[in-house]
Amino acid sequence: MRTATEQEIASGKTTDVYFQRTAEILTGLGIHKVVSAEVKAASLPESISWGVACGVHDVLRLLEGRKVDVEAVQEGTIFGPDQPILQITGDYLEFCTLETALLGYLCLQSGVATKAARCRKAAGNRFLASFGARRMHPALAPVIDRAAYIGGCDGVSVVLSAELLGIKPSGTMPHALVIVLGDVAEAIRQFDSIIDRDVPRIALVDTFSDEKAEAVRAAEAIGKKLAGVRLDTPGSRRGDMAKILEEVRWELNLRGYEHVKIMVSGGLDEDEILHLNPFADGYGVGTAISNARTIDFALDIIEVEGRPIAKRGKKSGRKQVLRCEKCFSSIVVPYNYPKVLLQCECGEKRSELLKPVITSGTLTASFKSDKEVRQFVLEQLNCVEI
């Protein structure tokens, strides 16, 4: 399988070749200059105003043992455009060939976590699962599902991903089961008779006929044991999907199945979720999350031997990001900022987001669990708009 090992990544083999050549030139010249470099995104995809930093733990593992000092935001921190999420100080040769991998860790995972968080925000308290396994390289499934979970998904469909996260995998039944058994009622009856009792009985109700008709047949097949129905690929319907959900809800309620939840999957994103919220109880989101636009982070040198310097279009010098926990506003300030800036206009005190996490190559920060990081993201989502 053509995937890089952790050892190959840490050794710099996954670098862009020009970093390798840069290291070769500096080594040949005997140049060892201490630089400071920052990681930030000048803008965010699709004109969104905030993102979720994900992959920070991977970056710290990558840099651990290198003779560098690192300051970083906490994994799961919501950030805005032009706000540094990480700063590295040390001999440039210590991390020159790691830039490609470092950005790869952050760009992909932050993009997935950000899209999941936007879907989470749109869905409110409704159930949200990551269903995008078939859209990704299988070796990356646990990585992408972790980012989706941290961003706010309640569940993931991949068995290994769920196992690593310490949760149960989420899923219902595929069209294949209904087709092989020939009927939605037979499919849910056999599901009910064979699958463990702790798995919710959710029938897929759009295989052969009208969704409301199949929903009623599934409910009548196993009665009150039916926990929900799922409607898939709403983009394939010519009508208004919200109207179809409304019809399903009406027919189920009319027959005494008010408890049956309506789940929707296929072609969803935050905008479609907002449209379907009046009638949907939960969502399975695939491609929009698993193949989310990456966050285009860049790593730029901003000091050399303590002297502020940067390429054009970049602000030189080390920085700090201050955030008010009350109004959630953030400002980027010089590293040695006047302490009066700690006072927010709203009257509350701002706190520093960039904190020391590696000192002279030694990891000094402890990692929160995936569940704790996810909770941190959910708390911050209360402070931002979609």
Buried (B, 14 or more C-beta within 10 A) or exposed (E): EEEBEEEEBBBBEBBEEEBBEBBEEBEEEEEEEBBBBBBBBEEBBEEBEBBBBBBBBBBBBBBBEBBBBBBBBBBBBBBBBBBBBBBBBBBBBBBBBBBBBBBBBBBBBBBBBBBBBBBBBBBEEBBBBBBBBEBBEEEBBBBBBBBBBBBBBBBBBBEBBBEBBEBEBBBBBEBEBBEEBEBBBBBBBBBBEEEEEEBBBBBBBBBBEBBBBBBBBBBEBBEEEBBBBBBBBBEEBEEEBBEBBBBBBEBBEEEEBEEBBBBBBBBBBBEBBBBBBEBBBBBBBBBBBBBBBBBBBBBBBBBBEEEBBBEEEBBBBBBBBBBBEEBBBBBBBBBEBEEEEBEBEEEBEBEBBBBEBBEEBEBEBEBBEBEEBBBBBBEBBEBBEB
